[in-house]
Amino acid sequence: MDGDTPKGNVGRAFANVSSYVVDQGLNVLPRGAIGELIVGGPLVGRGYHGRPDLTAKVFIEWPQQRSWVYRTGDLARMMPDGSLEIIGRIDTQIKLRGVRIEAEGVSAVLQRAARTSLQLKLEVGTILGTHPDIGGGNAPQLVSFISWDTGVSIAARRGNTRPGMVKPGRNLSRTLHDACERELASYMRPAHIIALTWLPLNANGKADTKILRSVFSDLDFNELIGLAEHTTGHVDGLDSDSSAVDFEEQILKLLREDFAIGNTGSVGVHTNLFTLGMDSLSLARLASAFKRTFNVDIPVTGIMESPTVRALSTRLGGLVLSRPEATAPEINNFSSLWMPEIQKKLPHLHIDRVLPAYPIQEGVLYRSESSPTMCVQHVVMHIGDGVSLRRLRNAWAKAVSDIDILRFVSWRYLDSFRVSFMG
């Protein structure tokens, strides 16, 4: 190792030490892949004194009998030259929206950005926290706490006193925000970056996640959103494009009425939707709302790439301007083109019109070709004694008559419905 070697790189293993990087199933990973570091050889001890439970967990007989190795608990990857780069600890992994995230990896990006761009040494702790005013307290948020004051004693930082908040300054906020945009996938970017007077520590000298979660949950919502606006480096109203104001107002209206978001004046056009507790499911609902309101298709991935009202209004404006005005004639032409072919295949059905499939419908049809039962769903309804079957059938027929998508499948489901209640 030399002065240019990254500090996370610990070099090559000794000649009498076996080193492996494995996944959760203890399968050896290729070089460059991140997994748990396992070491073997004569340097491996016999276990922990007086801790048979912990010994059984980390000292294992692997990969063959009479071959003992030690599970380090370190996340690492083996580089092309055989050296090992330590990424962090497995016990700092957190799961957000179904994806495992290495908290120390997120913190390392922020630390490196501050050191490289501003020659500032940051202490960073990244947690998964909840806030009572975001998603009813049930929407986990990825939050990074930062501090640069090294004058506070270790004893004070390990006490029960909670740190205060400070403003990081526009340069630092922009530097950290740009680093996250550049180096982290969208699902790994902190929804909030909060500067503290000091970073509280636990007995092991690590960031005290319990205190940090408490600090986050106790923050005033308006103050929290103000911090998010400050982190992005934007100030509402300074760069507003008058041509996009109408889109912004309509999007804010959708958020207020359909998602109960934005009812407070603190939510602005630069507020990140993820900071408001929105996840992939709510973003899918938002995409449907855009389709209904603006008659344009914008995928969930597109919303994730532009997760602010200002960015979405710009994106939607471009889609609306480029949208062909002949949308309805195009659909009618599609129906005219395919109607003869469909009637030839299904002569016993009455068909109103033929519509192009949505991408998800194309996927279902494709899978159905190879496995016809894969996408079949059966619903069994238990009807109470006081329910009128006649009125229920009439209500179903009315729904089928009013809703296109139900008429598309009514030739199957109406018969099944009738058989279930008449048979």
PALUMVEX-774872 format. One record per residue (C-alpha): x negated, z negated, y; residue in three letters. Coordinates in steps of 0.02 Angstrom, whole numbers. Layout:
<recs>
X;Z;Y;rest
X;Z;Y;Ala
...
</recs>
This chain:
<recs>
X;Z;Y;rest
0;0;0;Met
-56;32;178;Asp
9;7;353;Gly
127;155;338;Asp
207;94;177;Thr
387;33;205;Pro
399;-156;188;Lys
531;-136;54;Gly
408;-43;-57;Asn
316;-166;-169;Val
205;-35;-250;Gly
181;2;-434;Arg
202;-124;-574;Ala
48;-198;-657;Phe
-16;-110;-812;Ala
47;-249;-926;Asn
221;-257;-846;Val
367;-147;-896;Ser
485;-105;-753;Ser
657;-27;-768;Tyr
796;14;-646;Val
963;4;-737;Val
1149;16;-703;Asp
1281;-115;-745;Gln
1281;-58;-926;Gly
1091;-79;-938;Leu
1067;110;-946;Asn
901;165;-872;Val
928;264;-711;Leu
828;415;-653;Pro
699;396;-515;Arg
778;382;-344;Gly
940;304;-408;Ala
981;127;-353;Ile
1010;-7;-484;Gly
952;-178;-543;Glu
766;-206;-569;Leu
720;-273;-741;Ile
543;-324;-786;Val
463;-358;-955;Gly
295;-396;-1032;Gly
186;-551;-1060;Pro
217;-613;-882;Leu
402;-645;-921;Val
436;-831;-944;Gly
541;-916;-1074;Arg
682;-966;-960;Gly
738;-1093;-831;Tyr
700;-1276;-867;His
859;-1371;-901;Gly
971;-1220;-864;Arg
1017;-1139;-1031;Pro
1168;-1055;-950;Asp
1063;-966;-820;Leu
927;-927;-948;Thr
1053;-839;-1060;Ala
1113;-737;-913;Lys
948;-667;-847;Val
823;-680;-992;Phe
886;-553;-1118;Ile
824;-468;-1276;Glu
814;-287;-1221;Trp
789;-141;-1249;Pro
751;-188;-1429;Gln
738;-343;-1536;Gln
596;-465;-1500;Arg
572;-381;-1330;Ser
616;-500;-1189;Trp
646;-448;-1009;Val
700;-534;-849;Tyr
847;-474;-743;Arg
784;-499;-565;Thr
951;-476;-477;Gly
862;-362;-353;Asp
932;-192;-307;Leu
790;-67;-316;Ala
746;113;-347;Arg
593;190;-426;Met
511;317;-313;Met
437;483;-373;Pro
261;408;-372;Asp
314;263;-484;Gly
317;132;-346;Ser
467;18;-326;Leu
570;3;-168;Glu
674;-156;-152;Ile
843;-122;-71;Ile
921;-294;-73;Gly
1010;-417;-187;Arg
1153;-381;-305;Ile
1241;-540;-251;Asp
1258;-466;-75;Thr
1364;-322;-137;Gln
1541;-319;-70;Ile
1689;-211;-119;Lys
1789;-126;18;Leu
1932;-4;-16;Arg
1874;15;-196;Gly
1694;56;-150;Val
1544;-59;-180;Arg
1438;-81;-24;Ile
1266;-161;-13;Glu
1282;-279;136;Ala
1094;-299;158;Glu
1077;-109;162;Gly
1199;-100;308;Val
1105;-240;397;Ser
939;-152;367;Ala
1001;5;457;Val
1044;-97;612;Leu
879;-190;608;Gln
778;-32;590;Arg
870;56;732;Ala
840;-89;853;Ala
657;-103;804;Arg
621;84;813;Thr
718;128;971;Ser
707;-32;1073;Leu
563;-130;994;Gln
689;-270;970;Leu
686;-383;817;Lys
863;-415;760;Leu
931;-538;636;Glu
1085;-464;553;Val
1217;-532;435;Gly
1350;-416;365;Thr
1509;-487;288;Ile
1681;-438;229;Leu
1807;-534;334;Gly
1990;-535;381;Thr
2079;-565;545;His
2258;-630;559;Pro
2304;-496;688;Asp
2235;-350;584;Ile
2347;-295;443;Gly
2431;-464;437;Gly
2268;-543;381;Gly
2265;-433;224;Asn
2153;-292;286;Ala
1969;-329;246;Pro
1848;-278;383;Gln
1662;-241;369;Leu
1581;-344;507;Val
1398;-356;559;Ser
1339;-504;663;Phe
1178;-483;760;Ile
1061;-601;854;Ser
893;-580;939;Trp
861;-757;1004;Asp
723;-834;898;Thr
711;-992;1003;Gly
846;-1087;909;Val
775;-1206;778;Ser
808;-1184;593;Ile
885;-1358;588;Ala
1012;-1310;722;Ala
1054;-1149;634;Arg
1086;-1243;472;Arg
1200;-1368;555;Gly
1388;-1364;574;Asn
1382;-1307;755;Thr
1454;-1134;776;Arg
1361;-1003;880;Pro
1434;-926;1036;Gly
1453;-743;1077;Met
1346;-639;1194;Val
1357;-461;1258;Lys
1227;-349;1176;Pro
1207;-229;1321;Gly
1254;-47;1326;Arg
1087;21;1264;Asn
1086;-88;1109;Leu
1269;-54;1072;Ser
1244;133;1084;Arg
1085;127;979;Thr
1169;31;838;Leu
1326;138;844;His
1226;300;836;Asp
1121;233;691;Ala
1278;193;592;Cys
1351;365;627;Glu
1189;449;576;Arg
1134;348;425;Glu
1288;271;346;Leu
1435;350;257;Ala
1600;322;348;Ser
1657;188;225;Tyr
1494;91;251;Met
1500;83;441;Arg
1540;-88;513;Pro
1710;-92;595;Ala
1642;-225;714;His
1467;-269;774;Ile
1468;-441;855;Ile
1321;-519;947;Ala
1296;-707;930;Leu
1182;-833;1016;Thr
1104;-865;846;Trp
1137;-822;665;Leu
1196;-974;564;Pro
1100;-1005;402;Leu
1147;-1085;238;Asn
1038;-1202;135;Ala
946;-1053;59;Asn
896;-983;227;Gly
1019;-838;215;Lys
1156;-794;338;Ala
1298;-918;314;Asp
1440;-801;268;Thr
1568;-941;268;Lys
1537;-982;451;Ile
1529;-798;498;Leu
1698;-764;416;Arg
1770;-911;512;Ser
1698;-848;677;Val
1775;-677;646;Phe
1948;-739;597;Ser
1956;-855;749;Asp
1913;-721;877;Leu
2049;-675;1000;Asp
2116;-503;953;Phe
2103;-433;1129;Asn
1924;-494;1141;Glu
1885;-418;971;Leu
1952;-248;1020;Ile
1858;-259;1184;Gly
1697;-288;1086;Leu
1734;-135;979;Ala
1759;-30;1136;Glu
1596;-96;1207;His
1503;-57;1045;Thr
1551;127;1050;Thr
1486;140;1227;Gly
1650;211;1294;His
1757;153;1437;Val
1936;217;1437;Asp
1984;329;1580;Gly
1811;388;1631;Leu
1804;544;1525;Asp
1987;582;1498;Ser
2037;765;1484;Asp
2207;788;1564;Ser
2252;924;1439;Ser
2237;798;1298;Ala
2332;654;1380;Val
2498;709;1305;Asp
2425;710;1129;Phe
2348;539;1157;Glu
2513;466;1215;Glu
2604;539;1064;Gln
2473;473;943;Ile
2482;299;1022;Leu
2671;308;1008;Lys
2656;350;822;Leu
2538;203;796;Leu
2657;85;886;Arg
2819;142;805;Glu
2766;192;629;Asp
2619;75;599;Phe
2652;-72;717;Ala
2481;-40;796;Ile
2440;-29;979;Gly
2576;-144;1043;Asn
2445;-237;1144;Thr
2367;-159;1297;Gly
2193;-187;1225;Ser
2207;-40;1103;Val
2134;110;1191;Gly
2098;291;1155;Val
1922;249;1094;His
1975;108;977;Thr
1922;146;799;Asn
2070;152;679;Leu
1970;58;548;Phe
1951;-89;667;Thr
2141;-99;667;Leu
2149;-121;479;Gly
2196;56;429;Met
2140;112;256;Asp
2151;272;154;Ser
2335;245;112;Leu
2388;216;292;Ser
2281;364;346;Leu
2376;472;221;Ala
2538;413;302;Arg
2464;455;472;Leu
2420;631;411;Ala
2602;653;358;Ser
2660;589;528;Ala
2547;718;613;Phe
2624;854;505;Lys
2798;797;550;Arg
2764;775;735;Thr
2642;916;776;Phe
2675;1036;630;Asn
2490;1047;588;Val
2394;997;432;Asp
2249;879;455;Ile
2174;802;296;Pro
2135;618;277;Val
1949;661;277;Thr
1974;743;447;Gly
2052;583;515;Ile
1909;481;442;Met
1785;594;532;Glu
1879;571;697;Ser
1950;395;685;Pro
1993;367;868;Thr
2144;421;970;Val
2034;522;1089;Arg
1944;615;947;Ala
2106;646;852;Leu
2194;714;1007;Ser
2052;837;1032;Thr
2059;889;850;Arg
2247;907;849;Leu
2244;1004;1011;Gly
2125;1130;935;Gly
2234;1148;780;Leu
2393;1173;882;Val
2312;1303;994;Leu
2245;1400;845;Ser
2407;1387;747;Arg
2495;1554;723;Pro
2666;1555;803;Glu
2737;1654;658;Ala
2734;1506;538;Thr
2918;1522;489;Ala
2910;1713;462;Pro
2756;1688;354;Glu
2849;1565;243;Ile
2997;1684;233;Asn
2881;1826;186;Asn
2803;1717;51;Phe
2977;1681;-19;Ser
3027;1865;-14;Ser
2866;1914;-103;Leu
2883;1791;-246;Trp
3073;1777;-266;Met
3092;1929;-381;Pro
2952;1867;-494;Glu
3025;1691;-504;Ile
3201;1754;-539;Gln
3132;1863;-677;Lys
3048;1711;-758;Lys
3194;1592;-731;Leu
3353;1700;-730;Pro
3469;1553;-771;His
3425;1457;-612;Leu
3496;1471;-437;His
3345;1474;-321;Ile
3364;1450;-133;Asp
3187;1501;-85;Arg
3007;1494;-142;Val
2881;1392;-40;Leu
2691;1388;-50;Pro
2623;1237;-142;Ala
2531;1094;-60;Tyr
2353;1067;-123;Pro
2407;914;-223;Ile
2546;1017;-304;Gln
2421;1151;-350;Glu
2317;1017;-436;Gly
2468;952;-532;Val
2516;1127;-589;Leu
2338;1165;-642;Tyr
2326;1006;-746;Arg
2499;1038;-820;Ser
2441;1203;-892;Glu
2313;1118;-1005;Ser
2411;956;-1035;Ser
2599;979;-1004;Pro
2640;793;-1022;Thr
2501;727;-908;Met
2603;736;-748;Cys
2773;690;-821;Val
2849;528;-758;Gln
2997;439;-838;His
3103;320;-736;Val
3230;205;-818;Val
3361;129;-704;Met
3468;-19;-756;His
3636;-12;-666;Ile
3734;-169;-632;Gly
3913;-189;-690;Asp
3982;-179;-514;Gly
3902;-10;-472;Val
4014;144;-470;Ser
3933;282;-573;Leu
4041;412;-485;Arg
3982;358;-313;Arg
3804;348;-375;Leu
3810;526;-442;Arg
3888;586;-280;Asn
3750;501;-179;Ala
3618;583;-287;Trp
3700;754;-268;Ala
3706;728;-80;Lys
3521;683;-76;Ala
3479;838;-178;Val
3581;945;-61;Ser
3497;878;95;Asp
3315;868;38;Ile
3222;1027;-7;Asp
3095;947;-123;Ile
3234;870;-230;Leu
3320;1038;-247;Arg
3155;1106;-308;Phe
3163;993;-460;Val
3352;962;-471;Ser
3377;1081;-617;Trp
3281;956;-724;Arg
3321;788;-649;Tyr
3507;812;-615;Leu
3537;851;-798;Asp
3433;702;-851;Ser
3525;593;-728;Phe
3694;648;-796;Arg
3643;625;-976;Val
3575;451;-943;Ser
3737;389;-869;Phe
3864;491;-966;Met
3784;487;-1138;Gly
</recs>
